Amino acid sequence: MVKYDIVTVGSLFVEATPTTPGQSLRSAREYRMVAGGAAANFVFALARLGANVGFITAVGGDSFGRMAMDEIAAFNVDTSCVKIAANHHTPVTFAAVDGKGGKDFSFYRFPGVCNPSEELNEDDFKAASDCRIFDFSEGAIRGAELRDIIFNAADEARRQGIPVIYAMNLRRSAWNMPDNIIAEIEREACQHADFIIMNQEEMELITGMSGSDGISILVNIGINNAVITNGGDGDIMMVTGGKIASVAPYIVLVIYDVGAGDTFHAGLVSALLKYNLKKIEITDLAECCRFAAATAAIRVSTSADPHDLPDAEAVMKWQGERC
């Protein structure tokens, strides 16, 4: 019997956000501190939805690192896969939202002194072969050394029959590379996974096209199982088994939308646990996407506090009230 439902890899750091929603980083004088990062947001949401999660990550040997570990442990996430890099500080991010889709981030992460994930090595990825799904995202593959380790872990998981999910979650500004090189790496990442989650902008980056034309190109380059989101601006599109479908997103009042995509990612993976990812029917995938969209809608209409994330029962009740 496997130890985890899902094992994922990514960054865990401390996020500071204004205590008053809508305040800017320039005007705010009081901040709330939470554990953050795309992978951490994903892990928090998954744990709240009832999944048994293994989180391969690293923190610094400082108080912020201990705080971040305490936060994920409070969600019953196993911290045995978290590496403490004693010679590093834990990264800190300041984040503000305006409630209208606008976001402002200031990242404090520096190679060699404040980037503990660079200390991860092959031995830290044993859990990737002890799960029902192995998951990775764009933030973990920007550096070539860790990228190769993750691709090898994904390939080993697939050899053992473990499906692999890749969530693109592109942050262009973090790459410091031209788009054509980023696109090449992203296409390579997709070849190491069975199922891809991306948005319209990311699909355009790797295919040069949007909508159904972009999906056709995805299939032509070997990406046969994918979900393509569009924020709140359009339908969620999906492809599997040669079939294409779409579902509408939920429209809600936005309070805090940092991590909206990460929460959708978590809702989708949680729902997919019921199915064989390599043989899932398009109608089942559509239901999974509706569940994921509801999970994300609840998140963005509450707060930055991960304790406000919904459990599976709350998501289903919320959906039922909108039928």
C-alpha positions in Angstrom: 0.0 0.0 0.0 1.4 3.4 -1.0 2.1 6.0 1.7 0.6 9.1 0.0 -2.3 10.0 -2.3 -0.2 12.7 -3.9 3.5 13.7 -3.7 4.4 17.2 -5.0 7.6 19.2 -5.2 8.0 23.0 -5.0 8.9 26.0 -2.8 7.7 26.7 0.7 8.3 30.2 2.0 6.7 32.9 4.1 4.2 35.3 2.5 3.4 38.7 4.0 0.1 40.3 2.9 -1.6 43.5 4.1 -4.1 42.7 6.8 -6.6 45.0 5.1 -7.7 43.6 1.7 -7.1 45.9 -1.2 -4.2 47.8 0.5 -1.1 48.2 -1.6 2.4 47.2 -0.5 3.3 50.9 -0.5 0.4 52.0 1.8 0.1 49.0 4.1 1.7 49.1 7.6 0.3 45.9 9.0 0.8 42.5 7.5 -0.4 39.0 8.1 2.3 36.3 7.8 1.4 32.9 6.2 3.2 30.0 4.7 3.2 30.6 0.9 4.4 29.6 -2.5 2.5 28.0 -5.4 3.3 24.5 -4.2 2.4 25.4 -0.6 -0.9 26.8 -1.7 -1.5 23.6 -3.6 -0.6 21.5 -0.6 -2.8 23.5 1.8 -5.8 23.2 -0.5 -5.2 19.5 -1.1 -4.9 18.7 2.6 -8.1 20.6 3.3 -9.9 18.5 0.6 -8.8 15.3 2.5 -5.8 14.1 0.5 -2.8 12.5 2.1 0.0 14.7 0.8 3.7 14.3 0.7 5.5 17.6 0.1 9.1 17.5 -1.2 10.6 21.0 -0.4 13.2 22.8 1.6 13.2 25.6 4.1 16.0 27.6 5.8 17.3 26.8 9.2 15.7 29.9 10.6 12.5 30.8 12.5 10.6 31.5 9.3 11.4 28.0 8.1 10.1 26.5 11.3 7.0 28.7 11.1 6.3 27.4 7.6 6.8 23.8 8.6 4.5 24.3 11.6 1.8 25.7 9.3 1.8 22.8 6.9 2.0 20.3 9.9 -1.1 21.9 11.3 -2.9 20.8 8.1 -1.7 17.2 8.8 0.8 17.3 6.0 3.7 15.0 6.5 6.8 17.1 7.0 9.2 14.2 6.7 9.9 15.1 3.1 10.8 18.7 4.0 14.5 19.4 4.0 16.1 21.9 6.4 18.9 23.7 4.7 20.8 25.0 7.7 23.0 27.5 5.8 20.0 29.2 4.1 17.4 31.7 5.1 13.8 31.0 4.2 12.6 33.1 1.3 10.0 35.8 2.0 7.4 37.3 -0.4 5.3 40.4 0.0 2.0 40.1 -1.9 -1.0 42.5 -2.3 -4.1 42.3 -4.4 -6.6 45.0 -5.4 -9.7 42.8 -5.7 -9.9 43.4 -9.4 -7.3 41.0 -10.6 -4.3 43.2 -10.0 -1.4 41.8 -8.0 1.8 43.2 -6.7 4.7 40.9 -5.5 8.1 41.5 -4.1 10.2 38.4 -3.9 13.2 38.0 -1.5 15.1 34.9 -2.6 18.8 34.9 -3.3 21.0 32.0 -4.6 23.4 30.5 -2.1 22.0 32.3 1.0 18.2 32.4 0.6 17.1 29.6 -1.7 17.0 26.4 0.3 15.4 24.4 -2.6 18.8 24.4 -4.3 20.0 21.9 -1.6 17.5 19.2 -2.8 19.1 16.1 -4.4 18.0 12.7 -5.8 17.8 11.2 -2.3 15.1 13.6 -1.4 12.7 12.2 -4.0 12.2 8.7 -2.8 8.6 9.6 -1.9 7.8 10.1 -5.6 7.6 6.3 -5.9 5.4 5.9 -2.9 2.2 7.6 -4.0 -0.9 7.3 -6.2 0.0 10.5 -8.2 3.3 12.4 -8.6 2.9 16.1 -9.3 5.2 18.9 -10.1 4.9 22.5 -11.4 6.9 25.2 -13.2 8.4 26.8 -10.2 10.4 23.7 -9.4 12.0 23.3 -12.8 13.5 26.7 -13.5 17.0 25.6 -12.4 18.6 23.1 -14.7 20.0 20.9 -11.9 16.7 20.4 -10.0 14.9 20.2 -13.3 16.8 17.1 -14.3 16.2 15.5 -10.9 12.5 16.1 -11.1 12.3 14.8 -14.7 14.1 11.6 -13.6 11.8 11.2 -10.6 8.7 11.7 -12.9 10.1 9.1 -15.4 10.7 6.6 -12.6 7.2 7.1 -11.2 5.7 6.5 -14.7 7.8 3.3 -15.1 6.2 2.1 -11.9 2.7 2.9 -13.2 2.3 6.1 -11.1 0.6 8.8 -13.2 2.4 12.2 -13.3 0.7 15.6 -13.4 2.4 18.7 -14.5 0.9 22.1 -13.6 2.6 24.8 -15.8 1.8 27.8 -13.6 4.2 30.0 -15.6 6.0 33.0 -14.1 7.8 34.6 -17.0 9.6 37.2 -14.9 11.3 34.5 -12.7 13.0 32.8 -15.7 15.3 35.5 -17.1 15.2 33.7 -20.4 13.7 34.5 -23.8 10.3 33.0 -24.5 11.5 30.5 -27.1 13.8 28.9 -24.6 11.1 28.9 -21.9 8.7 27.3 -24.4 11.2 24.6 -25.3 11.7 23.7 -21.6 7.9 23.7 -21.0 7.3 21.4 -23.9 10.0 19.1 -22.5 8.3 19.1 -19.1 5.0 18.1 -20.7 6.7 15.0 -22.2 7.5 13.8 -18.6 3.9 13.9 -17.5 0.6 12.1 -18.3 -1.7 15.0 -17.6 -1.1 18.7 -18.0 -2.7 21.7 -16.3 -2.2 25.1 -18.0 -3.9 28.4 -18.9 -4.6 30.0 -22.2 -1.5 32.2 -22.1 0.7 29.1 -21.4 -0.9 27.1 -24.2 -0.2 30.0 -26.6 3.4 30.0 -25.4 4.0 26.4 -26.3 1.7 26.1 -29.4 1.5 29.6 -30.8 -2.3 29.3 -30.8 -5.3 29.6 -28.5 -8.6 27.9 -28.1 -9.4 24.7 -30.0 -6.6 25.4 -32.5 -4.1 25.4 -29.6 -5.6 22.1 -28.2 -5.2 20.5 -31.7 -1.5 21.4 -31.6 -1.2 20.0 -28.0 -2.5 16.7 -29.2 -0.2 16.8 -32.3 2.9 17.2 -30.0 1.8 14.3 -27.8 -0.2 16.1 -25.0 -3.4 14.0 -25.0 -4.7 14.8 -21.5 -4.9 18.5 -20.6 -7.0 21.1 -18.8 -6.7 24.7 -20.0 -8.1 27.5 -17.7 -8.9 31.1 -18.5 -9.2 32.7 -15.1 -12.7 34.2 -14.8 -12.6 35.4 -18.4 -13.8 32.3 -20.2 -14.6 28.7 -20.2 -12.3 26.0 -18.9 -11.3 23.8 -21.8 -10.2 20.2 -21.6 -9.1 17.3 -23.8 -8.8 13.6 -23.2 -9.3 10.5 -25.2 -9.4 12.6 -28.4 -12.5 14.5 -27.2 -12.7 18.2 -26.3 -15.2 19.8 -23.9 -15.5 23.0 -21.8 -17.2 24.1 -18.6 -18.0 27.6 -17.4 -16.1 29.1 -14.4 -18.0 30.4 -11.3 -18.2 34.1 -11.1 -17.8 35.4 -7.5 -16.8 38.6 -5.7 -13.0 38.5 -5.5 -11.4 39.2 -2.1 -7.9 37.6 -2.4 -7.0 35.8 -5.6 -3.3 35.0 -5.0 -3.2 31.2 -5.3 -6.4 30.9 -7.3 -4.7 28.7 -9.9 -3.0 26.7 -7.2 -6.3 26.0 -5.5 -7.9 25.0 -8.9 -5.0 22.7 -9.4 -5.6 21.1 -5.9 -9.4 20.8 -6.5 -8.7 19.1 -9.9 -6.1 16.7 -8.5 -8.3 15.8 -5.5 -11.2 15.0 -7.8 -9.0 13.0 -10.3 -8.0 10.6 -7.5 -11.2 8.8 -8.2 -10.2 8.0 -11.7 -7.6 6.3 -13.9 -5.9 9.3 -15.4 -4.8 7.4 -18.5 -8.4 6.3 -19.3 -10.6 9.1 -17.8 -13.8 9.9 -19.8 -14.3 13.5 -20.9 -17.6 13.7 -19.0 -15.8 12.7 -15.8 -13.0 15.2 -16.4 -15.7 17.9 -16.9 -17.1 17.1 -13.4 -13.6 17.2 -11.9 -13.1 20.6 -13.5 -16.4 21.9 -12.0 -15.3 20.7 -8.6 -11.9 22.5 -9.1 -13.5 25.7 -10.3 -15.8 25.7 -7.2 -12.8 25.1 -4.9 -11.0 28.1 -6.4 -14.1 30.3 -6.4 -14.5 29.7 -2.6 -10.8 30.5 -2.1 -10.7 33.8 -3.9 -13.9 35.0 -2.2 -12.5 34.6 1.3 -9.0 35.6 2.4 -5.3 34.8 2.3 -5.6 32.6 5.4 -5.2 28.9 4.4 -7.6 28.0 7.2 -10.4 29.5 5.1 -9.8 26.9 2.3 -12.8 24.6 1.9 -13.0 20.9 2.6 -14.6 18.6 0.1 -18.0 18.6 1.8 -18.1 22.4 1.8 -17.2 22.5 -2.0 -20.0 20.1 -2.8 -22.5 22.0 -0.7 -21.4 25.3 -2.4 -21.9 23.7 -5.8 -25.3 22.3 -4.8 -26.5 25.8 -3.8 -25.6 27.1 -7.3 -27.4 24.4 -9.3 
